[in-house]
Structure formats: C-alpha cells, structure tokens
C-alpha cells in the first residue's frame, strides 16, 4: 500500500525545509555577487552601446544640426534616403567589400591552417602566433 505523505504542522521544521532554507540563502548570496560582478558590464553596455544606438535612432527621425532646435521629421529622412542614388551606390560598394573581405579572410585562414598542419621546419614556432589576437 502507498504511504500517506505527512505534511508538517505549522512551526514544525523538517530536514527538507532546513535544507531548502540553506540553499535559498546560498542562492541569494550568489545572486547578489552575480549582480555585483555583472553591473560594470551592464552600466558600460547601457552608456556606451545601447544609449548611443537609441539616441541615433531617435535623431534619425528628426531635423537636427546642433545650431537650431530639434524638429521632428518622422519618416521624411528615410523617404529621402530611399530616393538618393548615392545611398544605393554606397550600399552596393559596402556589400561587395564585406563579401570580398569575408571570403578572402576565410581563404587566408584556411591557407595558414593547411601550412601549419604540414610537417615543415619552423611550424611549431609560428603556430602560437597564428591563433594569438592581432
């Protein structure tokens, strides 16, 4: 027969409840340390990455030239951008450059890997330099 599960009476502690309390206290302590150690990164991300991106997005919808006051433009700036021939030329050149540089980078990395994989004199000396940051 199945045993009935006995619930503790109010105020009564069991081994399981004491163990849960210790785990909870330790988890809260680790959580505080986590937020303490991650907070410099979060502050830096907000001020140096997310903040400028949000500001640039906001200013892209405005007329703003540092001398006159800010005026809302809405989507007019983007409509002008789509009509501009120079924008499409710049976009094409950027896409070609990006695709070419990625392809050349992959080919160069593969060539270095093949050369370092061969049994050539001096390769053990250059191997650490191939994986070190620039």
N, C-alpha and C positions, 0 to 999 in steps of 0.2 A: 504494500500500500504506500501511497505517497505521503510523505510527511508534511504536516501543515507548517507553513512558514510563519515564524513568530515575529511580530513587529515589536520593536522596543517601546516601552512605556515612556511618556514624556519625562524628560530629565534623566533617563537612563542612557548610559553610554555603552556602546558595543565596541569590539575591536575594530570593526569595519568603519564605524563613524569616526573613531580616533584617527585611524589611518587616513581617511579621506580628509580630515582637517589638516593633517601634516602635509599631505600632497597639495592641498589647496593653498596653504601658506607658502610652500616652496614655489609653487607655480606663480603665485602673485609676486613673490620676490624676484623670480626670473623674469617675469613680465616687466616689472619696474626697471630692471637692469637692461632689458631689451630696448625699452623706450629711451632710457638714458643714453645708451650707446648709439642708437639709430637716429636720435634727434639732431646731431650735427649734419647728417646727410639730408634729413628731411628739410631742415632750415635752408641748407645750401641749395637743394633742389627747388624749393619754393622761390627763393630770391634770385637764383642765377639761371634757372631753366624755365620753370612753369610761369613765373611772373613776367619775364620778357616775352614769352610766347603769347600769353593772354593780352599783354599790352599791345604787341604788334598786331594781333588780330583785331583788337578794338580800334587802333589807329588806322587800320586798313579800311574801315568804314567811315572815315572822317576826312575832311579837308583840314590839313594841319601843316603849318610852315614855320613854326617857332616864333613868328612875329605877330601874326594876327591870332585872334582867339579861335579855339577849336569849333568847327561847324560839322554837323552830321551830314554825311553824304549818302549813306545807305549803300546800295549795290552799284552806284554810278561808277565808282572806281573800277569795279570788276567788269562792268559792261565796256568801259573804255579799254581795259586790258585785253579783252577778247577781240576787239576791233583792231588792235595795234599789230602791225606787221612785224615790228621789231621784237615783240614778245614771242611770237611764234618762231622767229629765226633763233632767238636765244634759247628757247625750249628745245629746238631741234639740235643745236650745237651742244647743249648740255647733255642731252640723251646720247648723242654719238660719242662724246667724250667719256661719259660714265660707262657705257657699254664697252668701249675700247680699253679703258684703263682697267676695268674688272677682268676682261679677257686676257690682257697682257699680264696682269698680276697673277692670275691663275697659271698661265703658261710658264712664267718665270719661276713661281714657287714649285711647280712640278719638275721643271728642269733642275733646280737646285736639289730637290729631293732625290731625283734619279742619280745625279752625280755623287751625292753624299752616300747613297746606298751601294755604290760600287766600291770595290776594294782598291782604292787609289791611295798612294802615299800622301799623307798630309790631311786626309779627310777627318780623322779624329780631332785634329787641331781646329778645323773650321766648323765642325758640327755644332758646338755650343753657340757659336756666333750666328748660325742660321736661324736659331729659334729665339735668340735674345731680342728684346724690343729695340726699335731703332734709336 
